[in-house]
Amino acid sequence: MSIDTDQNKMTSSEKTGAQDVASNSTQQLELDAPPKPSNAIGRKWLNFGLFLLIVATLFQLLAWRSADVTGKAGLVIQEMLVVSGDLQLNAQNAMLGDVDSFANITQARSQIATLARELSWSNIIDDGIATVTGLDDGDIDRRWRLLDGSLANISNAQQAITGIYDGASSIDIIGPVLIASVDEVAGKIGVQGGDFALLDAAADLRAITQKLIKEVMLVVSGGERTGDALEQIVKGVQFFEITLANLSAEYASRMPEDFEVLGDAYGEFSMLTRQIEERAPEFLEARDSLNDVNGHAASLRASAVTALDNVTLARWLGWIPWVLAIIGALALLRSHLQVSADARASASRARNQARAGFEAQEHQESILKLLDEIAALADGDLTIEAEVTDQITGAIADSVNYAVYEMRGLVGQIQSAADQLGSEAENAVEHSEDLAVTNQRHSGMIAQMASELNMVAQSIEQFAESAQQSNSVASNTMDVAQTGTDVVAKSIAGMNSIRGRIQETSKRIKRLGESSQQIGEMVVTIEDLAEQTNILSLNASIKAAVGASTHSVGFAGVADEVQSLAERCADAARSIAELVNRIQKDTKNAIHAMELATGEVVAGAKMTDEAGQALDRIQSSSVQVSKLVASIANQASSQAAGIRRLSSEAVDIKDQSESSAMRAIEAAKEVGRLRSLGEQLATSVSGFKLPSQRESE
């Protein structure tokens, strides 16, 4: 751009020759002189340059704000991804009754809500920048609101969830106590020989208790039969109360302590079942919300990952307006330089024409003076100021001064913009490097979390396999208990048959004893008759001895025969009496033996019944254990699958974080190249000299 100033100066002889030529060629100068430079054209270029400068400034402000916001948004989105992954695991643990998980959910909800507010464009950026960056926080906000609503359902159901699990644990403890109380009452009713209907009712209490425990466990484990289980609990409690009231009316006065223990145990058991029944709808609604949490969390992470990609792209797009503004500024500078070159060309033509004599000496000198004043402009010296006179060059000098003034501002702005570009580029490099480091750190944390999730999933799968094996063992135990129950039932039936036969035999022996007693009474009568006969025969003998006649002798013989018969009857009666006594004694012994045998049969039947009840409890417990183990195995499998999904998603997030880190590194490189471009721009305008530089010199 520099021009040798010696070429712009003329010797005195040249000036004299030009004056001579000018005096002879004034008319020709008026015909051939080039048109004067128009101030309107210069001002048009200057106005256009100012317009570009304003546009560049607006774009630069937009780029600065966009870079600041997108950097902040990237960090917010990455933190949101980590917290949303923790929320799913805490929600699953909360549904299992873990109190700490509810606190973690509350904390994570507050944290994500804060992050969502920080990400909200209405708070940190206007719609124009949102259009440039392409980041749509509305989708993230909508998905977060859906997830937060499901989490709120789980948090609000904390009392119901923990209450149901606490109630189930308490029922698991009080249930066996209630069954033992029922068995005790039923056993004593059986010993007292109660009505068979009441004995069956006592046995029903035990079956109802076992069924209620099973239905409670079904409610806790969830599933399709949960609604039926709740209905069965209501019916079972009502039937238990009616049956217990019937037994109490008949036997409570005979066994007050036993019925008091039974009533206390049932009161606590009934209270727990009613609490579970009341809390079950809220518990089931929270369980449904857990499925929604998994779906909404996955959608939120997908939207966040998409937004993170848009943020990374926006950081690149943020520099495009600045590059365009620089290109516009360079075009403006070139336009001003072109205007200056045209002005110099016009001045040169005027000087040559004056040198040739087509201009008056006055015009010649003013043009030469103007050329001398603006010659330094070709070297980039913007400190010059041409003198404005009323001569022909006055308008040119005024236009040149205005152009120089505008160029001073433009060059100063370009230098300031170049310096600011370098500073912002350096900051952008630092932000990109920090973002890359943060992404790498998050990637490591997510990789570690994925590894730990895999270990947890393996442990849960092993636990599920053990639960399946336990379920198989419980099923075998249940089959064995069922076989034992059948055998005991047959034994009880046999004992009851033996007891019935013994009771029948005992009755017959009692009737035989009564008959022998009647025989004894008849023997007493015979003895009385024999004694009277003996007395009569004795009287007859005495009369015969006193009479001493032939008839008396015959009568005495008959009396002797009667006496002999009476004595034999008396002997026979005594023998019969002794035999009857022995029969009665043997009958009493037999009755006593039968009573002992009956007692032993009753005791054996009771023991067999207790064994049957024990086998029933074993079978019921085996069924319950089998159900619980199957439910635990299913839940463990479901949790293992969920953790596997979380692990897979964590791996995806890790890959995306690594990809974001690589893109951040590439962005840092591109920003470095942009900084080099800014340095080149600063170098290109460093040749211009401004008044401030002149004063510093």
PyMOL commands that set and color helices and strands:
alter all, ss='L'
color gray80, all
select helices_A, chain A and resi 5-8+12-24+26-32+39-95+99-119+121-124+127-133+137-156+158-191+196-221+226-251+256-317+320-356+361-379+394-547+550-684+691-696
alter helices_A, ss='H'
color red, helices_A
deselect
rebuild
show_as cartoon
